[in-house]
Amino acid sequence: IYPRSINPDGSLWTSNYKWWCSGFYPGSLWYVYEYTGDDRFKELALKYQAGLEPLRFRTDDHDIGFQLMCSYGNCLRLTGDTLCVPVLLDGAKSLGCCFDPEVGCSRSWNFGKWSFPVIIDNMMNMELFLKAAELSGDNKSFQEMALAHARTTMKNHFRDDNSCFHLVDYNPETGDVVGKQTVQGYADDSVWARGQAWALYGYTMVYRFAKEQDILDHAVAVTEYILSRLPEDGIPYWDFDAPDVPEALRDASAAAVIASGLIELSGYVDSEKSVRYLATAEKILRTLASDEYLAKEGEQYGFLLKHSVGYLKKNSEVNAPLTYADYYFLEALLRWRSK
């Protein structure tokens, strides 16, 4: 059982290992272990990570990238445990079953009315392909899938101002785009904040592995759009175009993802941008660490951040803690410490 959020009645909301967020809790434990060196957190991380091992053979879900990289990926990075390698390689092979060369993307959802839906969140799962390419020495197949996905997404998900749709639906037989939507945002033509955050972080992460200039240029373009629309305290509205702005709910999860992505991206750009990106990340982190967003000890079943927005239109995880908000907040703090 993995923590997910808090129910409207105040009780703890949990999930099983198949829920797309299941890797964030063991990942957060790895970050706490990295910060403290306390073996108690290492043992907890290993315990919750072990429950995810069956995902290495799951071929019908794009989110095994999130689940395995946050857990086994961090374990490998921090401990060097080579037993993580076959899990990550199997996971990448399984994720490859979602990739369609005709479309040039990895499929996201296996439900709904769509033919071949690809959501912007899926950029994050490309890390599993890229890590597998690094671990196996097989840059050709794994890295080519990741770069194809990134470039197809770059071509079809983004508007002229570098904001993005949430979902693009493709005809799997021809690769043609058949529809564009912003499913979890306010409207199809609105700018859903967490989608923008996934884009910033995702393209920055792909550049880390591939060092392709067009990928970096796109990460910067997306970032500049986000920075032009952030409120003064750095915490985005759940949708930048929500009709009740400036009274609209804020999304701490999007803020945490943006902060972490900005800190990494600051290391790949010129000095002017680097200073500006780090200043924005600091502003976000200081706001998230304030009493307004940081839960007091003993509150929220141990979740760190308050005021995230999962899926507002379905009234799911609204103005609530989210396990991935905590994960990226911890990651951003660790990245900030290393600057």
N, C-alpha and C positions, 0 to 999 in steps of 0.2 A: 504494500500500500504506500502511495506517494502523496505528499501534500500538493494540493492544487490551488485552493483559495479558501474563502470563508463563505458559507451559505448565508442567504438573507436573514435567517433566524439566528445567526451568530455562531453556528456550529462549524466545525472543521469540515472542509470539502476535500475529499481525497480521490485518488484515481488508482487504477491498476497500471501495470507496467506498459500497457499498449497505448495509453493516452499520450498524445504528442509531447506533453510537458514532463514526462516521467524522468528524463535525464537531467533536469535542472536542479533537483534537490541533491543528488549525489555530486553534481558539478559544483554546487555551492559549498558542500562539505569539503571538496577538494580545495576550493579557494580559501576556506577558513583554515584548513590544514597548512596550506602554503603560507598563510600569514602568521600562524601561531607556532607551527612546528609541533603541535600537540598530537600525539599518536592516537588519542581518542577519536579525533575527527577523521583520521586516516582509516581507522577500523570501521567507523560508521559509513564512510564513503565507499569502502570496499563491500560492505554489507548491502547497501542499497544499489550499488553498481551491479552486483552479481545477479540481482533480480531482472536486469535488463538483457542478460546474455542471449536469451532466445530471439531477440530482435535481429541478431546478426543474419538470420535466415528469413526475415520477413520481406517479401518481395512486392507487397501491395501498398506500401506507405512511404511517401517521400520523406517523412519526418524522422526516419531512423538516423539521418544526418545529425539533427539536433540531439537526439537521444544518446547516440554512441559517442559523438565527439565531446559533448559536455562531461560525460562520465569516463569512458575508456580513453578518450583522447587526453583529458587532463591527467588521468592516472599515468599514462605513458609519459607525458611531459614531465611530471613531477617525480616519478619513481623509476622510470626506465624499465618497468616491468614488461618484458618482451611477450608475455602471455596476452597482452592487449593487442598485439599486432594481428594475429589471425582473426580476432573478433572484428577489428576495423576493416580488414581486407574482405572478409566474408560480407560484412555490412555494405561495403562499396559495391561488391558484385551483386548483392540483392537490390541495392538502389539502382543499379544499372538496368534492372528489369523495368523500371519506370521510364527509362529514356527511350524516346522515339526519334530515330535519325531523320525521318521525313519532316517532323515538326522542328527538330533541333532543340528539344527541351525534355526535361524530366516531368512527367505528369504529376500533378498534385493530388487532386481529390478523386475518389472512386465512387462518388455519390452525386445526386442532383441531376439537373437537366442538361448538363454540359457534355460535350463530346470528348474534349481533351483539355480540361482546365489546368491552367498554370497560374499560381498565385505568387505575388512578389516575395512572400515569405520564403519561398523555395530557393531563393538565392543563398540562404543561409546553409542549406543542406549540401551545397556544392563543396563545402569544406571537407566532407567525408571523401568525395572523389579525389580532391586535391591532396589530401593527406595520404590516401591509398596510393596515389601515383608516386609520392615521395617515398613511402615505405617499401613499395614493391619494385621501384625503378622502372615501372611501366608507365611512363609519362604519356605515351601515345593514346591509349584507350581511355583511361580515367580522366586525364587532364583535358583531352579533346571533348569529352562529354561536358565537363564543367565549363569550358570556354564556349562551347556551342550554346549551352543553356544561357550563359551570361550575355552573349552577344545577341541571341534571338530575343531575350527579355529586353535588352537595351533597345532593340529596334522596335518592339511592339508594345511594350508596357508604358512607355514614357511619352508625355505630352511635350509640346515645344518648349514649355517653360521648365522642363525637367522634373515636374511632379509626375506621379505615376498612378495608373489604375491599380486596383487590388488584383483583379483577375482578368486574364485573357484566355478566351476559348478558341481552340484550333480545330480544324478539320484534320483528323489524323491521317487521312488518305492522301491529302494534297499539301498539308502544312499551312494552308491559308487561315488567316484570322477570321473567325465567324462572329466574334462578339467581345466587348470590353465592358467590365463592370467594376464597381467598388463595393463589394458585397458587405464588408463589415464597416464601411464608412457611412456618412450621412446620405450621399447620393452618388450616382455613377460618375458625375463630373466634379465631385468634391475631392478633397485631398485628405485621406485618412492618415493620421499622424504615424501610427505604428508601421504602416506600409512604407512610408518615407524613411523611417528609421531602419527597417530591414534592408532597404535599398542602399542607404549610406554604408551601413555595416557590411552588407554582403559584397558590394563591389570593392570595398577596401580590403576585405579578407581575400577575395580572389586575386587582387593585385599582390598581396603578400606572397602568395605561392607562385603566380605566373609571371609577374613583372612585365605585363603587357601595357603599353602606354595608353591605349584607348580605354582600357579598364580603369586606370587611374584617372584619366580625364573625366570619365563619367562619374566616378565617385566624387570628384571635386564639384562637378556640375550639380549633382544631387544635393551635396552639402551646402552649396551656396544658396540653393533654393530654400532649404530648410532654415538656414540662418536668417534669411530675409523675412521669415514668417514666425519666428519664435517670439513669444511674449517676453517681457522685460526680465522675468525671473528664470527664463530658460525652460520652463515646463510646458510642453505643447498642449493645446486643446486636443481632445480626443480626435477631432476632425478639424482641420484648420478652417474649414468652411461651414462648420455647424452654425445654424441660424441664430443660436443664442449667445454666440461670442460677443462680449467677453465674459459672460456668465457661464459659458459651457464648461462641462467637466474637463479636468486636466487628466493626462495619462502619464503616470509616473513610469510605467513600463517603457513607453516610447522614449521618455527622457533618458532613462538608464541606458537603453540601447544606443541612442544618439551620443551620449557622453562617452561611452566606451569606444564607439567607432571613431569619434573625433580625436580621441587621444592617440589611437593607432594611426589614423590618417595624418596626424600632425608630423609624423616621422617620415612621410613620403613626399612632402610638398615643400615649397620655398619658405623662407623664413617669415615673410609677412603673413602668409596663410597659416603657418605653424603657430605663430603667436596668437593669432585670432582664434584658431580652432581650440587651442589649449585654454584660452581665456573663457570661451563659451562652455567648454567642458567643466572648468572649475566652477563657473556660475551655476550650472546644472547640479553638480555634485553638492555644492554648498546649500542649495535650495532643498535637494532631496535629503540632506543630512539635518535639516532644520526640524523643529517640533511639528511643523505643519505636515511633513511627509514621513518622517522617521518614527516608527512606532516605539512606544516606551517598552522597556523590558517587561515581559510577562503578558503583553497585549498580543492579540492576533495569532495566538498559538505559535509564536516565534517567528512569524513572517516579519520582515524588516520594514518594507515600504507600504504606506497607505496610498489610496487614491489612484489606483490603476483602473483602466477600462478595457474589459475583454471584448464583449460583443454587445454594444448598447442596444441595437435594434431588437435583439432577442432577450434583452434584460438579463444577460448572463455575465457574471463577474464584473458588475458595474460599481465603480467607486469602491473597489475592494483590493486586497492584496493579491498578488500573482507571483507564482514561484519563479517565473522567468524575469520579472522585474527585479527580484532579489539577486538572481544570478548575475545579471548584467551590471547591477549596482556594485556588487562585490568585485566583479572583473574590472570595472572602471576604476574603483578605488585602488586596486592592486596595480593597474597600469599607471595611474596617476603617481603612485609612490615611486615608480621606477623612472619617472621623468626628472 
